[in-house]
Amino acid sequence: MLVVDDNVDAAGSLADLLVAWGYHVTVAHDGPAALAALQDTLPDIALLDLGMPAMDGYELAAHLRLQPGCEDLRIVAITGAGGPEEARRSRARGFTAHLVKPVSPASLRMLLR
């Protein structure tokens, strides 16, 4: 699993939870670092913050989809923007799901099943 969030604490907390649930997690804090991490492992699921500087989650998702082995990657938006328009936008851009921060562990667990 790949967790990408420019908020170091948020990324770390989410990764800790996922590791406790038994997932192997790679954490990156920006788009370029996330793309570089693909050299070491190909995730099945990517949890992306949308509001990152330099390369936002939408742009990162588009880059991820172009990487060999990531064509079927499940990409989940994790963001502070929770309105219906943001959710529609993320779905239209190929995201599997749209979760609002702070993410409910129960919602996340249900999504990952």
N, C-alpha and C positions, 0 to 999 in steps of 0.2 A: 504494500500500500504506500502511496505517496501523499504526504501532507505538505502543502505549500501555503505559508502565511507569513507576511512580513512582521507580524506581531510575534516575537520570539516566545513570549509566555503562552500565548494562545496555541501556537504550534506545538510547544512542548507538552502542554496539558492534554491536548488532543492525542498526541502520540503516546503519552503515558497510558491513557485510557485504552487505546487500541492495542498496545503491547500487553496490557493486563488481560485483555480479551483473547490473546493468543495470536495476534497479527504480527507479521514482520513489517516494520514501518521505516520508511526513509523520510527525513524531514529536510525541507529546503525553505529558504526565507525570501526567495525571489524567483522570477521566471528563468533567468539564465542558470541559476544553481539547480533548479528542478530539471532542466534539460540536460545539464551535465551529469546529474545523478542517474540518468538512464543508461549511462555507460556501464554502470555496475549492476543494475537490476531493472527488470521491466515489471512495473506494477500491474495488478488487475484492476485496481481502483485508485483514482486520484481525487483527493479532497482539496479543492482550491479556493482560497480567499479571492474574491473578485476585485477588491479595491487595493491592489498593490501598486506602488510606484514603478515607473520604467516600463514594466510589462504587466498589464492587469490580467486577471484570471481568464477573461475571454480570449485575449491574445495567446496566453499560455496554452489554453485548451486547443486552439487551432494548431499551434506548433506541435503539441503532443500527438494529435491525430495524424500528423504527417510522419511521425517517427516509425521506422520499421518495428513491427511487433505490437504497436499501440493502436492499431486500427479499431479494435473492439474494446478499448479501454473504457471502463465506466467512469465518468467524470461527474463529481458532485460539487456544486457551488456551496460554499460556506461563507456567509456574508452578513453584514449588519443591515443590508437593504432587503427588507422582507416584504415589501408590498407586492400585490398581485402582478403589477407590471414588470417588476424585476424578475419574478418567477417565470413569467411568460418569456421574457427576453432570454433568460438563461436556457430554458428549454428550446427556444428557437435556435440558439447557438450550439445545440448539441449536448447540453448537460443532461445527465440522467435524472438528477434531482436537485432541489434547491433548499438548503437548510439555513435557518437564521440563527445568528449568534445571540446569546450563548446557546450552543447546540445542546438540546436535551439528549442525555445518554440513551434514554429509551427510544427516542425517534431515530437516533443514529443506529442503534442496534437493530431495530426493525428494518431499516433501509438496507443494512448489510446482510441480512439473512437471505 
